[in-house]
């Protein structure tokens, strides 16, 4: 009898253990079928009639193969993505209202880009940043862009080389940053770090259309040249989460030099300075490094900016003899002068905005913590920033001249 009781106790104990183990197994309590989700590849936000206006670009699962992606023939005229707009007094209210207009629940974990309008940026984007950082399924790694007009309309523009516009624009900004270095691609978490740093300022590239018409029909991509394309324009400057001005492409380029954001770029210059104002030569700058050192002088800061770089000569239109070191040195001085002009012009425009997108505040904090503590206590960083003087120094070396030791023009003149 006791043996039977022991067996019964063992059986009950085993059942209890199995029940407890089942509680510790992590299950997909919030699992959702793929057919129930609307995969958002891009989003845009406007401020209209005192409301948030959100536009979502959702991958179209019925699109199938398309010639826009570069592989396979088009099997359907259905567009690769669909867009729709919702409104709400808060961003989440607008997002939740999408459930009233779509059979699929919005899924943001695969989103690539987000575009905000200039009007919204002038109002302030702290609430939008908070949403991206707070919600678990939102991606803080999405690239941010600013549009001068309505942001939502840009999401309807088709691209010839990419079925997913969001992925295409992400590739475009990453490629630009690595090959041209005009614009620093800015992701949500990077902008949040910039705006919460000592400088309290940040930058976002502009996204625009090259034409006036949005190309939103699949037949439009069958053209050899679309009259309207997505393009990168200027650089938006933000201070304390609000838009305060634009930097041109040239001025953004100068900022990239000052902030050590040059990865690789092409520079045009005059191979014989003084003889012609026209640039007739180019160098591919493959290496560039910038160091900044603040110096307190006569009641203001002077920022010593040392820019060092090297690259390969890619073209030349004069008859210079490239076997002579004097010719190489002459071109190097010309390149250095061009970079100096770009940096100085950029600094003039940056100071006008009053936003420290150069990160000088952080640099001063690191190199001169005692004076920075005093600046913060007196709350006069804006005044200090307006009085900053820059002293840029540029040193460029032409490491290679390519395959020919003489220009084609010098051979032509023989």
Secondary structure as GFF3:
##gff-version 3
##sequence-region A 1 414
A	DSSP	alpha_helix	2	24	.	.	.	ID=ss1
A	DSSP	three_ten_helix	34	36	.	.	.	ID=ss2
A	DSSP	beta_strand	37	48	.	.	.	ID=ss3
A	DSSP	beta_strand	51	59	.	.	.	ID=ss4
A	DSSP	three_ten_helix	67	69	.	.	.	ID=ss5
A	DSSP	beta_strand	81	88	.	.	.	ID=ss6
A	DSSP	alpha_helix	91	97	.	.	.	ID=ss7
A	DSSP	three_ten_helix	98	100	.	.	.	ID=ss8
A	DSSP	beta_strand	105	107	.	.	.	ID=ss9
A	DSSP	beta_strand	113	117	.	.	.	ID=ss10
A	DSSP	alpha_helix	118	123	.	.	.	ID=ss11
A	DSSP	alpha_helix	126	134	.	.	.	ID=ss12
A	DSSP	beta_strand	143	147	.	.	.	ID=ss13
A	DSSP	three_ten_helix	152	156	.	.	.	ID=ss14
A	DSSP	alpha_helix	165	179	.	.	.	ID=ss15
A	DSSP	alpha_helix	188	195	.	.	.	ID=ss16
A	DSSP	beta_strand	201	209	.	.	.	ID=ss17
A	DSSP	three_ten_helix	218	222	.	.	.	ID=ss18
A	DSSP	beta_strand	230	239	.	.	.	ID=ss19
A	DSSP	beta_strand	242	247	.	.	.	ID=ss20
A	DSSP	alpha_helix	249	258	.	.	.	ID=ss21
A	DSSP	beta_strand	265	269	.	.	.	ID=ss22
A	DSSP	beta_strand	281	297	.	.	.	ID=ss23
A	DSSP	beta_strand	300	316	.	.	.	ID=ss24
A	DSSP	alpha_helix	325	353	.	.	.	ID=ss25
A	DSSP	alpha_helix	360	367	.	.	.	ID=ss26
A	DSSP	alpha_helix	369	378	.	.	.	ID=ss27
A	DSSP	alpha_helix	381	386	.	.	.	ID=ss28
A	DSSP	beta_strand	389	400	.	.	.	ID=ss29
A	DSSP	alpha_helix	408	412	.	.	.	ID=ss30
###
